[in-house]
């Protein structure tokens, strides 16, 4: 019963939780899947980050 007390309980905690999950997803999961498909190298990791959503400028 202790676990439910640690979940986000208001809008501020929920927003922080979603930001953390989004950062983990974009910075780790997406590049890792790309590296599995294209081969592991630092250039593959960097190229994956160049197309991430926060890079909206041309």
C-alpha positions in Angstrom: 0.0 0.0 0.0 3.0 2.3 0.2 3.5 2.4 -3.6 0.3 4.4 -4.4 1.5 7.2 -2.1 4.6 7.8 -4.3 2.7 8.4 -7.6 2.1 11.9 -8.8 -0.7 13.3 -6.8 -1.2 16.8 -8.3 -0.7 18.7 -11.6 2.8 19.9 -10.7 4.1 16.4 -9.7 2.4 15.0 -12.8 4.1 17.6 -15.1 7.5 16.9 -13.5 7.0 13.1 -13.9 6.0 13.5 -17.6 9.1 15.7 -18.3 11.4 13.1 -16.7 9.8 10.3 -18.6 10.0 12.3 -21.9 13.7 13.1 -21.4 14.5 9.4 -20.7 12.6 8.3 -23.7 14.1 10.8 -26.1 17.7 10.6 -24.8 18.0 6.8 -24.2 15.3 4.7 -25.8 15.1 6.3 -29.3 18.9 6.4 -29.9 19.2 2.9 -28.5 16.7 1.5 -31.0 18.4 3.4 -33.8 21.8 2.0 -32.8 20.3 -1.5 -32.8 19.2 -0.9 -36.4 22.2 1.0 -37.8 25.0 -0.3 -35.6 26.6 1.1 -32.5 28.8 4.1 -32.9 29.0 7.6 -31.4 28.2 9.1 -34.7 24.9 7.2 -34.9 24.0 8.4 -31.4 24.8 12.0 -32.3 22.9 11.8 -35.6 19.9 10.5 -33.7 20.0 13.5 -31.4 20.1 15.9 -34.3 16.5 14.9 -35.3 15.1 15.0 -31.8 11.9 17.1 -31.2 13.6 20.0 -29.4 15.7 20.9 -32.4 12.9 22.7 -34.3 15.2 25.3 -36.0 16.6 24.7 -39.5 
